[in-house]
Amino acid sequence: MPTDIYLNVAVSGVLTGLVYGLMALGLSVIFGVVRVVNFAHGEMTTVAMYLAVVLFATLGLDPLLMMLPIAGVLFVFGYAMQRWLINPFISRPEHSQFILLVAVAIILANGLLIVFGPDARSVQTSYAFDSFMIGPLIVDATKTFAGAAAIAVAAALFAFFRFTRLGTAIRACADNYTGAQVVGLNVPRLYALTFGLGAACVGAAGAMLALITDVTPPLGPSFTLLAFVIVIVGGLGSMPGALAGGILIGVVAAMAGLFYTPSAKGMFVFAILVLVLLFRPQGIFGRRA
Amino acid sequence: MNRKPHMGDKRITRRTMTAGLGASVVAGIAPMNIVRAQDATLKVGVLLPRSGAQAGIGQDCQRGVDITPGLLKDLGMPPLQIMNGDTETSVEVARSRAEKMISDGAQVLVGAFDSGQSTAIAQVAEQKGIPYVINIAAAPQITEQGYKFVFRNFPTAGMILADAFANQKELFEATGAAPKTVVFMHVNDTFGTAMKGGIGAVMPKFDMPYKIVDTIAYDPTARDLSVEVAKAKATGADALLMVSRLNDAILITRELVKQRWSPMAILSMGPGWYEDQYLKTLGKIADGPLSFVPWYDPNKPMSKKLDEALAKAHPGVNLNTNHVYTFEALLVAADAFKRARSTDPKALADAIRQTNITDNVSPGPGIQFNEKGQNDKLKDSAIQNRAGKLVTVAPKVAANAKVEWPLQPYDRRG
């Protein structure tokens, strides 16, 4: 087997993993602050993908350009969902929250099925079939753009939480709920903002995923599962962990396909999950509770 | 990070999260069946993958269902009451839907495109004593179980492979060129693994000019097949031998273009590469692949009628395997009902066993079933994608065009 294939496959795994990482980042942000596990995560990603497909099909708008508007739409959706739907469940047992969000997931998936039907839909941009030749490397243009956008969005999110007063306030809520209330922070509003930000990440990731893969309504559960694997491996609640977890899972899946058999990609991904749970239960970047 | 005090000692543990996640995944999409049933007619439960990974093909099979009533009327057949069911591309759902349909009054079952789903339905049909006519499913074992209520008017994997190799040799002789090596890529579902097993048994009998340098199995629901194609390209094989589905065929073609690999030929022995959605999604990139598949005989009068009915109901959609074999499965049910003059399951099964329909669409002498419930007289064709249309290039007796060989490189298609 020619040696350049290893590099090609590794680069492909990293780029795909970056986009998956951004999708998982939304889940991690929400859990890290609000402590609600969003089981409708994959379905929200699918909604964002359909938005990208519709905007491209009707107005010819490139998903990369539409990434921010779609993230905005999902932000509003996430904010409203947290404020008026999830917030009343915040103090209820976890299983009530789980069932609520599973119900939201089912409603979203079936709504998409009713509106768009079961056929796979895709976005065919002018660069859909392009690739870059860099020496022996052949790099998929679409994945490169999507990977770069994922890094930009993640960097912006890190900067927001690190350098803005609002981001600091949200981190304060995550670190000490009582303390945040004592100093007068509007915690329900900050929770809604955080859920909105997590949903915006999902929106951006969904717009980019529409460039990489076809979308069908039943895609949601597999995205949810993938996002969970990534955040558990990276560390539940850790933002760098989500991105690193995405890259790790992307590369492991790609290399498993290359060195062993593509049929076993999922097996190796879950093997990584098991190993992390055994030897570092808090995840690679997670903090021990 | 600290937990919120108002949550008390209830903590989100891995166990609770896993339970919730399991519920989310298992729940998936709620069933969305539409059941229509009336009395005094033959109630036929049509089970197809109308959602999930095979939804595109399931919906295409549905087009075959849509155009059947008018054709049956023209043939003087009794009308059928169609009960639609969705297998959701899941073996477990296929089984439960079959049971539900029978309890709802289905007197014959038809479907289900996929070998795994059809195997599950066959078990239910046999257990309940309800005739089941398979439209599309090639795994040989379905009709090797000694079932009395299961019938298949579709070639088995072995039959498909035998005809595929024969038609390939005919094309190689006609063009004077043949690949010396191929890489075999196949889906790892029931159909794909049955075809893989069949290749080992059937190929040696045909003295093919090529050898298989590598076999790559992959998940038909995969969202990314770049590694699979990179691995195939790295073998340096002259051509690609495929057993795929629809979505993966589209993904693989995209990767071939992106990874700048134009093999001498794409030789498919399954669905995907000739589907309308494949042609529409990929445009000029879709041209060239050869599919060695169960098809229709364009020279049979019924083929023309079916083609016209499809053109009227679904303008711009090419007649293909999905429409042909779904129509023929319903034709078998109507024909048996007409002769049995009864909805009694045993009488219907006996009538199906005696089927002898010569005014049909698929290649071969017609529809008859052997003692195993298998139509073993079916023949396959070789078809090629040309500018959004499909032409038959082999066997000579059923061909309406000459093969274009080799595959035009993707980077020279403008």
Contacts between the chains, C-beta under 8 A, distances in Angstrom:
chain1	res1	chain2	res2	distance
A	1	B	231	8.0
A	1	B	234	4.9
A	1	B	235	8.0
A	2	B	234	5.7
A	5	B	230	5.5
A	5	B	231	7.3
A	5	B	233	7.9
A	5	B	234	4.6
A	8	B	230	5.7
A	8	B	259	8.0
A	9	B	226	7.6
A	9	B	227	5.4
A	9	B	230	5.5
A	12	B	224	7.9
A	12	B	226	4.8
A	12	B	227	6.9
A	12	B	230	7.5
A	13	B	227	7.8
A	16	B	224	5.8
A	16	B	226	7.8
A	31	B	12	8.0
A	32	B	1	6.6
A	35	B	3	7.0
A	35	B	4	6.4
A	35	B	7	7.2
A	35	B	12	6.5
A	37	B	12	6.3
A	37	B	17	5.5
A	37	B	20	6.4
A	37	B	21	8.0
A	39	B	20	5.8
A	39	B	21	6.7
A	39	B	23	7.8
A	39	B	24	4.3
A	90	B	4	7.9
A	90	B	6	7.7
A	91	B	6	5.0
A	91	B	7	6.8
A	93	B	10	5.9
A	94	B	10	6.2
A	94	B	12	5.5
A	94	B	16	5.1
A	94	B	20	7.5
A	95	B	16	6.8
A	95	B	19	7.6
A	95	B	20	7.1
A	98	B	16	7.4
A	98	B	17	8.0
A	98	B	19	7.4
A	98	B	20	3.2
A	98	B	23	6.7
A	98	B	24	7.8
A	99	B	20	7.8
A	99	B	23	7.3
A	101	B	20	7.8
A	101	B	24	7.7
A	102	B	20	6.9
A	102	B	23	5.4
A	102	B	24	4.8
A	102	B	27	5.8
A	105	B	24	5.9
A	105	B	27	7.5
A	106	B	27	5.8
A	106	B	29	7.0
A	106	B	30	5.5
A	109	B	28	7.5
A	109	B	29	4.9
A	110	B	29	6.0
A	110	B	30	5.8
A	110	B	32	6.7
A	113	B	29	6.6
A	113	B	32	6.6
A	113	B	51	6.3
A	117	B	59	7.5
A	118	B	50	5.9
A	118	B	51	4.4
A	118	B	52	7.4
A	118	B	55	3.3
A	118	B	56	7.4
A	118	B	58	7.3
A	118	B	59	6.2
A	119	B	55	6.3
A	119	B	56	5.3
A	119	B	59	6.4
A	119	B	277	6.7
A	120	B	55	7.4
A	120	B	56	6.0
A	120	B	246	7.8
A	120	B	247	5.6
A	120	B	250	7.8
A	120	B	277	7.3
A	122	B	250	7.8
A	122	B	281	6.2
A	124	B	281	7.5
A	128	B	254	7.3
A	129	B	254	6.6
A	129	B	257	4.3
A	129	B	258	6.0
A	129	B	285	7.1
A	129	B	410	7.8
A	130	B	258	7.4
A	131	B	258	4.5
A	131	B	259	6.9
A	131	B	260	6.7
A	133	B	260	7.9
A	138	B	258	7.4
A	138	B	259	5.6
A	138	B	260	6.3
A	140	B	226	6.8
A	140	B	258	5.2
A	141	B	258	7.8
A	174	B	1	5.0
A	175	B	1	5.7
A	175	B	2	6.4
A	176	B	2	5.5
A	177	B	2	6.5
A	177	B	3	7.7
A	177	B	4	4.2
A	177	B	5	6.3
A	177	B	6	7.8
A	178	B	5	5.7
A	212	B	223	7.5
A	212	B	224	7.1
A	213	B	223	4.2
A	213	B	224	6.7
A	213	B	251	7.8
A	214	B	247	6.1
A	214	B	250	6.9
A	214	B	251	7.8
A	216	B	51	7.9
A	216	B	52	7.7
A	216	B	53	7.5
A	216	B	55	6.4
A	217	B	29	6.8
A	217	B	51	7.0
A	218	B	28	6.5
A	218	B	29	5.3
A	218	B	51	6.0
A	218	B	52	5.3
A	218	B	53	7.7
A	218	B	55	8.0
A	218	B	88	7.5
A	221	B	24	6.1
A	221	B	25	4.7
A	221	B	28	5.5
A	222	B	221	7.6
A	222	B	223	7.9
A	224	B	21	7.1
A	224	B	24	5.9
A	224	B	25	7.2
A	225	B	21	6.9
A	225	B	25	6.0
A	228	B	17	7.7
A	228	B	21	5.8
A	232	B	14	7.8
A	237	B	1	6.1
A	253	B	227	7.9
A	254	B	226	7.7
A	254	B	227	5.0
A	257	B	218	7.9
A	257	B	227	3.8
A	257	B	228	6.5
A	257	B	231	7.0
A	258	B	227	5.6
A	258	B	230	7.3
A	258	B	231	6.0
A	261	B	216	7.5
A	261	B	217	6.2
A	262	B	216	6.2
A	262	B	217	6.7
A	262	B	218	4.2
A	262	B	219	7.2
A	262	B	222	7.5
A	262	B	225	7.8
A	262	B	227	6.1
A	262	B	228	4.8
A	262	B	231	7.3
A	263	B	188	4.7
A	263	B	217	4.6
A	263	B	218	6.1
A	263	B	219	6.2
A	265	B	219	7.3
A	265	B	222	7.7
A	265	B	227	7.8
A	266	B	219	7.2
A	277	B	14	7.3
A	281	B	14	7.7
A	287	B	1	7.5
